Amino acid sequence: MMKWAVLLCALVALSECNTKISLIKGKTARETLMEKGIWEETRLKFPYNPMAKFYQTGDEAMTNDADLSYYGVISIGTPPQSFNVIFDTGSSNLWVPSVYCSSQACQNHAEFNPSQSSTFTWANKPHDWAAGIRHCFGGRYLCDSADLWCQSDRGSLHGQHGCRRYPGPGFPNLAASGATPVFDNMMSQGLVSQNLFSVYLSGNSAEGSVVSFGNIESNYYTGQITWIPLSSETYWQINMDSVTINGNTVACSGGCQAIIDTGTSLIVGPTTDISNMNSWVGATTDQYGDASVNCNNIPNMPEVTFTLNGNAFTISASAYTSQNSNGCMTGFGNGGTQQLWILGDVFIRQYYAIFDRQNNYVGLAQAA
C-alpha cells in the first residue's frame, strides 16, 4: 500500500561542529507495565525477539523493546518539532511517528506534522512508512538533511508505552528504500570534524549519558582505547573469540560474531550459550527466557569475560544484573537459534564505545 513520503529540502547550512547530546535514562516499558499490572499479558502479545532487526525480510521488524531506557531529544522541521528518540546503532533510518498514523502507538507520542514545517516538499514512495525531512541535533548546533521515516500504521511494545523513534547511525546498505542515514549526511555535509561518533551510558543514574558526534570524549573513559576492526560493514559487527567464566569457556566456543548495539538493552546470544552462562552464574530461567537470581548472591557471583579480537573485556556481576519489583535478573538474553551475539547496553555501560566510520573500527575503553 502506498504511504506518504516527505522530503524536506531547505535549511540554513551550519558550519562544521561537534555536538554532544545528553541521554536520559528513563523508566523502561517493562517497569511501567509491571506497575500497571499488565506486563504478563503484554509480553505475550509482543514476544521478545532481539534478533529480528538483524535479519530483515523487507519489512521493518516490530519487536519487544521493553528494557530500552536511554533517549535524547532532536528537533525536526522549521519551526522545530521536538521528539524523544532512541539512538540505535543497529538501524540506518530516522523513524518518528507522523500525524497520518492511526495506530495508538503513534498517538501516545509526539507526531511530526509536515503542514507545520516550511521546509519540506512532498514525494511518494512505495513503502509502509512515510519519509524524509531535515532535522537538528543538539538544539541549533548540528543540522543535516538526511531522510526521515514517519511511522504510518504499525506499533511495537516500546512504541506503545515508551519512545520508539530511531535516528539510526547504521550503515547505508541497511537503510529502507535507499534513504540516506543521518550520520552519512553529517559526514558528506562536513558537519563533523571526525567521521565517528561515541556513546557513554551511565549506570543507575538518570542523567550523565551522552552520544557525541564527531568527537571522542576523554572524560568518559579511563585507560587506553582498544580498536577492533569490523568483520562486516553492515552492522557494527566484530569477531568474538570466546565467553569465559572463571577461566572456563562457557559460550562462543571456537569463535563467533558479535554486534555492538545501542538499540539492544541486554547481552544476547544463542539459546544454548545463554542458558549455559545463566547456569554458570546461578540463575534460574523462566518460560519467557528471563533469568532470575537471588539478589543477596550478587556480590559472590562470578565475573564474565568477553574476548573480542584477542582483547579481554570483563563485566562484574553487579554490572550484568539488575533489580526490579519482582527481584533480580541477569542481563543475558535468549537470541534463539541464530549464531550471532549482540553486546547491548549491559556491555556498553561498562565500556565507552566509539563507532569509527572513517576506518570501520569500533573503539572500546573502560567507562569512567
N, C-alpha and C positions, 0 to 999 in steps of 0.2 A: 504494500500500500504506500502511495506517495505521501511523504510528510513534508512539512515546510522546512526550508533551509534558509538561514540568514547569514549574510556575509557583510560585516562592517568594513568600510573601506577607507575612512579618512580620520586621522587624529594627528595632532601636532607631534612631530618626531622629537624625542628627547635625546640628550647627549648620553654617551656611554657612562654607565654607572653600575655599581653593585648594589644589591638590596638584600636586606635580611628581614624575613617575615617571622613574626612571633607566632608560635603554635600554642594553642590552648589544649590542655589535657582535660577533656570534659567527661561527663558520665557516659558510660557505654550504653548501647541499646539493651544489652543483657541486663545490666544493673537497673535500668529504667523499667524493663518488663518484669523483672523479679519483684520490684517494689509494687507493681500493679497486679501481680499475681497471675500474669498471662504468659510467662516465659515458656512454660512447657508446651502449651498449645501453639505458640508462635514458632518454636523451633521445629515442630513437626511440619508446619506449613512451608517453612524455609529451611531445608536441610543444610547442614554445614558442608560446604564443598569448596575449600580454599583454592583448589587446583583449577577450578572452572575457567578462570580468566587466562590461564596459561595454555589452554587447549581450545582455541577458538574454532567455531564451526560456521562462522559467517554472521552470527548474531552476538551482540554484547551480552555476556552471561550475567544474570542476576543472581546474586548469592547471599548467603547469610554472613554479614559483616558485623555481627553483634558485638564484637570486642574492640573494634576500632574506636579510638578516643582522641586522636590528635587532629586538630583542624586549625586553619588560618583563614584570613579574610582577604578576598580580592574584590576589585570593582570592575564592572563591565559596562561599556556604553558611554554616551555623552548626553546628559549628565550621568555620572556613575551610578550604577546599581550594585549594591554590595551583596556578597554571598560568602557563607561559611563553606570552606572546601577542604577535602582531604587530599594531600599531596601524595599521589600514588605513583611510585616509580614503575609499577607494573602495568601502567596504562599510558597510551600515547595521545589521547583526546582530552579536551577540556569539556567536561559534562556538567550541565546545570539544568534544572527544570525550567520549562517555559510556560507562559500563560496559556498556551494551546494544549497543555497536558491536562487530561481529565482525571488522571489517577489521583487517589487520595494521597499517595506517596509524594506527589508533586505539591499538592495543595497544603500539605503540612509545612511547607518551606517557602522561602522566597523564590519567586519565579521571574525569569527575565521577560521583560515586556519590550519588544522591538519598537513598538509605536512611540515609546517614550525616550528613544535614543535618536539623536540627529545624525549619527554617523554610521548608517548601515544601508545596504541595498539588499533586495530580496533575490534569492536564487532557488531553483528547485533541484532537489537531489533525491534519487530513488533509494531512500534509506529510512529505517524505522525511527530515526531521530532527526530533529531539526538542528541546523548547524550555523556556525560561523559569526564571530564578532571580535572587535578589538577589546583589550582588557588591560587593566593596570594592576601590578603587584606592588605592595608597599606604598599605598597612597598614590602620589603622583611621581614616584621615584623611578619606576620602571614599567614602561608600556610596550606592548608588541601587537602585532596584527595576526596572531595565529587564529585558526578556525576554532569556533565554539560549537559544541553539540548540545542541543537542548532536549531534554527528555520529553517524549511525547505521550506515551501511554503505558509505561512499564514501571515497576517498582521493585524494591528489594526490602529485606528485613530492615537494613540500616536506613534505607531511603524513607521508610515509613516512620521510623522512630528516631532518626538522627540526621546527620547531613551526609548525603552521598553525592557530592559533586567533585569531579576529579580534574584538576589541571595537570594531566599526566605528563611527566617529563621522560616518557619512554622513547623508544626508537621509532623512526618514521615508518618502517615497514609494518608496524603494528597498528597504525592509525586507520580508523574506519573511513572508507570511501575516499582514500587518498588525502585526507586532511593533513595539514602541516602541524606537527606538535608545537606546543607553546615554546619549549626551550629551543627548538630548532630555529624558530623565528627570532628569538632573542639573540642567538648566535649570528644569524645571517644579517640582522639589522645592526650588529655591533653594539648591543645594549649591555653586554657583559665583558669585563676585561679578560676573563679566562673562560674557556668553554667547559665549565664544570659547575656543579652545584653540590652543596653539602648539607647534611642533616644531623642535628643533635636532638635527641629525645630525652627529656628529663624522666626521672623515676616516678615517685609518688606525688611530686609537686604538680599543681595545676598549671603553673607557669614556668617559663625558662626554656622551653623547647623552641628550636628555630630551624628554618630552612634558609640557606644563604645561596643566592645566585651569583656566580662569577667569583666566588671568594672562598678561601679556606680560613676558618676562624680558629686561630691558635689557642684562644682561651677556652675552647670547648673540648680540648683533649690534652692528654699528657703523654710523654714519651715520643717515640718515632711513629711515623705513618708507614704502614705496610701496604705496598702497592701490588695488586693482584690483577693480572691480565684477564680480560673477558674470554671465555671459551666459546661464546656465541654472542653476536651483536644483534640480538633480538630483545631479550630481557637483560637485566644486569646479572648475567649468568657467569659463574666461575666454577673451577674444579674444586671439589671437596674430596679429601683423601680418606677421612675416617671420622667417626664419632667415638670417643673413648670415655670410660668412667673407671677411675682407679687403675689406669693403665690397660684396661681391657677394651678391645674393640666391640662395641655394642650395636653399632649401626654403620651403614655405608662401608661395609667391608669390601675392600678392593677398589674403592673409589666410586664417586657418583657426581652428579651435577647439582649445584645449589644456586638459587636466585636471591640476591639481596633485595628485599622488597618492603618499602614503607607502607604499602597498602594491605599488608597482612599482619594481623596482630600477634600471631603465635610463631613458633618454630614448627614447621610442618614437614612431614616425611612419609614414606611408605608405611602402610599399616603394620607390617611385621616389625620393622625397625622401631617405630614409635612405641609399639607395645612392649618391646624389649627394653627400651630406655625407661619407660614408665615403671616397668617391673624392677629394674635395677635401682631406681631411686625410691622404691617402696610405695608406689601409687596404685590405687585401685581404679580401673576404668569402667565407666557405666555404658549403657546401651547406645549413648549418643557419641561416645568417644572422649568425654570429659574425664580427666584423670585426677582424682582427689587424693589428698594426703592429710595426715594428722598435722595440724598447724604447729603443735608442740615439737614435732620431729624435725622441722625445717633446719634448725641450727646444726643438726647431726647428719643431714643428707649430703651426699657426695657432690662434688663439682662435676660438670660435664665439659669436655674439651672437643671443639670442632677444629680439625686440621684442614686449613684451606691453602692449597697450592704450597704445601710444605711448612705453613706457619700455623702455630697453635693459638687458638682463641678460646679462653676458658670462661665459663659462666658459673657463678655460685648458685647454691640452692635458693638463697633469698632473691636472686635475680630471675630465676626461671619458675618461681612460684608466685601466686597472687592469692588474695583473700577477698571473698565476697560474703554476702549474708548467709550463704549455705556452707561456708567453710573455706578450705584452701585447695587450690588446683595447681597442677603443673602447666607450663606454657608449651607443652609438646602436643601438637595437633595431628590427627589422623588424616593423611592425604590420599588414602585409598591405594590402589594398585600401581599408580604412576611412580616410576623410579626417578623422582625429582624431589628436591628439597627446597623449601622456602625459609630463608632466615629473615623473619619479620621483626616486629617491634621488640619482642623479647630479647632478640640478639642486638638490635641497633641501639637499644637503651644502654647497652654496655660498651658499644664501640661506635664512636663517631664515624660516620660514613660519608665518603667523598665519591661522587659519581663523575668521572672524567670522560667527557665525550671527545675531547681532542685526541686523547691517546687510547681510548677504550680500556680504561682501567677502573677498578674500584679501589679506593684507599680506605683503610681501617686503622683506627688508633683508639687506645683506651680512653673512654669518655671521662671527662673531668667531673 
